[in-house]
Structure formats: C-alpha cells, structure tokens
C-alpha cells in the first residue's frame, strides 16, 4: 500500500524503485490528494489499484485480496 504523498520520495519515484527491485511486486496506490493523471500513469505501469483516503478496513482488505488473487498485471 503506497502513499502517493510522502516526504523525500514521492509515490512515482517510490513506485519505480519498488518495481526495479521486484518487477512482480503488487503495489496498491493510496492518497487523499493526488491528480487523476498521476494515478492513471502508475496504473498503466502495473499498479494494482487505487484507494482514496480515508480508508475503510473492508476496502483495504478487498484491494489486497484482489491484488493477491489476480496478480494485477496491466499493460
């Protein structure tokens, strides 16, 4: 579960670093304040989904289960 707004390294940079270490990593994006373009770009690059804040535990659990079950590979 990757927060898109973080100090020092933003979500984009962190996403690409994770994928460079493990191209099969399952990453779910999350933010309360992020542009649709940023989210769309990372979804096209293989992110498993996006959860807007605030989170509800059932939504987080569903997103994680879906990522694990589907592999969330996108092109």
C-alpha positions in Angstrom: 0.0 0.0 0.0 1.9 3.0 -1.3 1.0 6.5 -0.2 1.4 8.9 -3.1 2.4 11.9 -1.0 5.5 11.3 1.2 8.5 13.4 2.3 11.7 13.0 0.4 10.5 10.5 -2.2 7.0 10.8 -3.8 4.8 8.0 -4.9 6.0 8.0 -8.5 9.7 7.7 -7.6 9.0 5.1 -4.9 6.8 3.0 -7.3 9.5 2.8 -9.9 12.1 1.9 -7.3 10.0 -0.9 -6.0 9.4 -2.2 -9.5 13.1 -2.0 -10.3 13.8 -4.3 -7.3 10.9 -6.6 -7.9 9.0 -6.3 -11.2 6.3 -8.6 -9.9 5.6 -6.5 -6.8 1.9 -5.9 -6.2 1.5 -2.2 -5.4 -1.7 -0.5 -4.4 -1.7 3.3 -4.6 -3.3 5.5 -1.9 -3.8 9.2 -1.4 -6.2 11.8 -0.3 -4.7 14.4 -2.6 -3.3 13.3 -5.9 -4.1 14.0 -9.6 -6.0 11.5 -11.7 -3.2 11.7 -14.3 -0.6 10.5 -11.7 -2.8 7.6 -10.7 -3.7 6.7 -14.2 0.0 6.7 -15.2 1.0 4.3 -12.5 -2.0 2.0 -13.1 -0.8 1.8 -16.7 2.7 0.9 -15.4 1.4 -2.0 -13.3 0.0 -0.7 -10.1 -2.8 -2.9 -8.8 -5.3 -0.2 -7.9 -6.0 3.0 -6.1 -7.6 3.6 -2.7 -8.7 7.1 -1.9 -8.3 8.2 1.7 -9.7 7.9 4.2 -9.6 4.1 4.1 -12.2 1.7 5.4 -10.7 -1.6 6.5 -13.0 -3.6 4.3 -12.0 -1.7 1.3 -8.3 -2.2 2.1 -8.8 -5.9 2.7 -10.7 -6.3 -0.6 -8.0 -4.4 -2.6 -5.2 -6.6 -1.0 -7.2 -9.8 -1.6 -7.8 -8.7 -5.3 -4.1 -7.9 -5.8 -3.1 -11.3 -4.4 -5.7 -13.2 -6.4 -5.4 -11.5 -9.8 -1.7 -10.7 -9.8 -2.9 -7.2 -11.1 -0.7 -7.2 -14.2 -1.7 -4.4 -16.5 -0.4 -3.3 -19.8 
